[in-house]
Amino acid sequence: MLDKVPYRVLLPGWIREEARDKEEFKRLVLEYMKRYPDYRVKKVIGDFAICERK
């Protein structure tokens, strides 16, 4: 049950600044999240990636 608790990862501001469209934003978020190998992104709300642990 604890593995289903959502985790929030603060995304750096450069991701939003560099992204020209939604597809590039998604790519940059997924690239950044490689730094957190045990987390899987469910959605992005504001400046946070909402994740669950693998």
N, C-alpha and C positions, 0 to 999 in steps of 0.2 A: 504494500500500500504506500509506503514512503517513496517508492520509486516513481509514483505518479504525481508527486508534489511539484507544482510548477516553479521553476527557478527563473529569476530575472537577471539578465546580463546587460549591463549598460554598454551601449554601442558608442564608439567614438564619433565625434562630430564630423570628422573628415569623410566618413562614409556618406552622409547626407550631402555634403558639399561637393564631392566628386561625382556622385551619381547623376547621370543626365536623364535617366528614365527609370521606370519601375524594374525593368529587367536587369539593368546594371546595378541598381540598388540591391536587388536580391542576390546577385552574384557577389557583390562586395560584402554583404552580410555573411553569406555562406563561407566566403574566403576567410573573413575575420574569425568566424566561429570554429575554424580548424584549430585554433589555439585552445579550444575547450573540447577535446576529443570525446568526452563522455556525455556531452550534451547534444540534444537534437532540437532544432528550432521548430516550434509549433506555429508561431506568428510573431509579428513585430507590432508593438504598441508604443507610439511615441519614440523615445530614444532607447527603448528596452526590447531585447529579444526575449520572448517568453519561451522557455525551454523545458524539456523533461530529460531526466537522466536515462541513459541507455542501460 
